[in-house]
Amino acid sequence: MELNGVFDLLIALPTYGERLSAMPVEAKRAEPEAALRYLDELDRRHGGAKAWLFAAGLSSADELDALSDQLAKPL
């Protein structure tokens, strides 16, 4: 899976730009199996993404809905 749109957004940020610009193309890919392992571990350690988000400071269902809406938008 290519993540070019995400990297384009992050490269525009001063804290990420220089380092990400220097990364090789193959480092900017996400393998589906790695994503599934990450989500499995998130479930195991924290009870899922929603539980982790609330434990990390998300404070309401409205915030969760807004975040979900943003993440679902195409890049």
N, C-alpha and C positions, 0 to 999 in steps of 0.2 A: 504494500500500500504506500503510495506517495503522500507525503505530507507537505508538499511545496507551499500551499496556501498558509499553513500554520507557520512554517519557517519564514515566509515572507513577512508576516506580521511581527514575528519575534526579532527578525534582523533589523527592523526599523527601530527597535528599542535600544537605547544606549548601553544598557547593561548586558545585552545579548549579542548585538550586532556583529562586532568584530570576531568573536569566537565562533559564532554560527556561520558566518561568511567563509571562514577558513575550513569548515568541515567538509569532508568528501561527500559526494552524492550518496554513496551507499550507507553512510551514517544517518541519512535523513529519511530512512525507510522504516516502516513498522511492519514486522511480521505478524500475521494474524495469531499464530500460536503464542507469541510473546504477550500480546494483548490479552489473550484468554488466560494465560498463566497469571498475569498481573491482576486481572479481575477476580480470579479464584483466590489469590492470596489476600486481596482486599476483603473478600467475603469472609475468609477464614479468620483474619486478624481483627476486623472491625465490624463485621456483620453487614458489609456491603458499602457501596459508595454513599448512599444517603446517610447512613449512620456515621460514616467517617466525616462527611461534610458538616453534620450538626456537631459532632465532637470537636471539629476544628474551628468552629465559630459561626457557622451559618445559623441564623437565629429564627427563621420562620419558613413556613410552607410557601409563602409568597416569594421569598428570596430563592427558594429551591425551584419554583416554577419559572422565575425570571432567568435563572442560570440555565435551566433545561432549554428554555426558548432560545437563548443565545448559542448554546452548544449545538442545537439542531439546525441552525442557519447554515446554508452552504457558504463556503469561503469564496 
